[in-house]
Every structure is written in C-alpha cells, then in structure tokens.
Amino acid sequence: MARTASRAAIERALAEAGFVLEITGITAVTEDFEIRSWQVQTRQGSRRFQTMLDDWPRHLPGGGLLIRDLAGDLFFIEDPNAMDESSFKLLWAFIG
C-alpha cells in the first residue's frame, strides 16, 4: 500500500514539475492483443505510445489525468473537458 501511495506522490510531483508530455489532442486509440495504442498530439508534437489494456488514465488530485506508457513515460491531460469533441470521445471510454 505504501508503494502505491509513493508512486502516486511521485507521479503528481512529476506532473506538477513539467517532466511529462502534455496531451492536447487524441487522434486515435486502437486495441490489439493485450496492448492499447495511442496516437496523440502533445505540446511537443505528434506522439505514439502504448499501454496495457488494463492500465487506465489516473485522475490526479487537483484535476487532470496521467497516463503511463509501457516505457514508463508519462502523458498528462490537464482538462479532459476542454479537449476537442473528437479527442474527448476517444478518451471518454477510458475515463467514463
């Protein structure tokens, strides 16, 4: 349990410090055997990453979502409700 709390604290600190890629739009999300593939737009440009099917975006205290990919990189969505309609529809299935 302490490990989970520590991990959450680290992820919150990283998100607040800016050591993550901020997602501004979602182009596509596809699923294959045990893997979910994301194609997104970030402030740093277009990116593709993968997560396990049972990994879900984490709600952060104070708002926003955090997604960790298979490589351990973190992707942050500041306000899912502020995303364009298409992006929000793709994301909704994972945060609904």
Helices and strands as residue ranges (DSSP letters): H 2-17, E 21-32, E 35-42, E 45-52, E 58-59, E 65-68, E 74-77, G 80-82, H 85-95
